[in-house]
Amino acid sequence: MVRTKICGVTNEADLRAVEGAGADAVGVIADVPVETPREVAVEDAARLVAAAPPFLTTTLVTMPDTPAEAVDAADRVGSDVLQLHGDFAPGAFREIRDSVGAKIVAVVDAEDPERARDVAPAVDAVLVDSIDGSGAGGTGETHDWAATAEVTATLDAPVILAGGLGPENVAEAVETVRPFAVDVASGVEARGGQKDHDAVRAFVANAAAAGERIAGDDAEASGGSRTDDDRTVEEVSS
Ligand SMILES: O=C(O)c1ccccc1NCC(=O)[C@H](O)[C@H](O)COP(=O)(O)O
C-alpha cells in the first residue's frame, strides 16, 4: 500500500477534489520566503485545515528560520502534520516535536542521503524531494529514484517520495522506490495554484494501483503465505 499526499491546495474546491479522489493527505503551504502560486496566508491555511474532513490528514508546509517560528506556525494552523523545509539539526527537530501536537516531516534533498539518515531518528517521516537552492519544493523535477530507493530500504523512518511526480510517472516511481507515500504539487495543476481535478484523481488511482501490484508481487514471492490482513470476517470474530 502506498499513501498519497496532494500538496499546495489553495482553495476549498480543490480540497474537496482531493478528498473525493481518496487521497490520504492534503498539504497547505504558508509562511515561505519564496515566490510560489501555491502559498496561502496563515489564516487561510488554518481555514482550509479546519474545513478538511476527518481521516484526511492535514499538513502545513512551511520554511521557518527557527524552532520557535515552526511552533508558532503549527499552533496557528493546527494541522495534523508539520512539513519543515530548512536546515534544522536533529536537536532542533526534537525541540519542535516536543512542543507541538503535530507529527513532524523533515524535507531532505534527494542529493543528500546522509542528511536523511541524520535527521530520521528525530522526526516522524522524511520527505525526499528535488528541492531548489533555497530549500523550497514544488520544482516539478524528478531525481535519481534508484538512490532514493536505497535510502527508503535502509531507513527506519517512513520515506515520502516527492519531486516531479504526476499521473503519468507515479506508478513507475512507486514500483522503483517503494515509498511509504508519494507527494505531488505542480504535477496535478491546471495552472499555478489551481488543481486539475482529473489529474488529482488519476494520480491517486495510479499510485494505489501500483501499490497493490507491489503487494501482490510480494505475496507471490513469499509463496502466497497469508497474513493477518487476509483473514475472513468469520476467522477474525471467532
Ligand atoms: O510547492 C511549492 O511551491 C513549495 C514551495 C515552498 C516550499 C515547499 C513547496 N512544496 C512542498 C511540497 O511538498 C511539494 O509537493 C513537493 O515539493 C513536490 O513538488 P512538485 O515537484 O511540484 O510535485
The ligand as an ORCA input file, in Angstrom:
! r2SCAN-3c Opt
* xyz 0 1
  O       5.172     23.663     -3.914
  C       5.756     24.701     -3.629
  O       5.680     25.722     -4.350
  C       6.597     24.785     -2.383
  C       7.228     25.986     -2.073
  C       7.991     26.089     -0.921
  C       8.159     25.005     -0.083
  C       7.535     23.805     -0.379
  C       6.757     23.671     -1.537
  N       6.166     22.451     -1.858
  C       6.256     21.326     -0.984
  C       5.767     20.013     -1.428
  O       5.547     19.139     -0.571
  C       5.632     19.620     -2.871
  O       4.520     18.768     -3.006
  C       6.869     18.852     -3.311
  O       7.961     19.711     -3.245
  C       6.723     18.317     -4.753
  O       6.523     19.345     -5.663
  P       6.341     19.003     -7.221
  O       7.676     18.637     -7.752
  O       5.802     20.270     -7.809
  O       5.355     17.893     -7.309
*
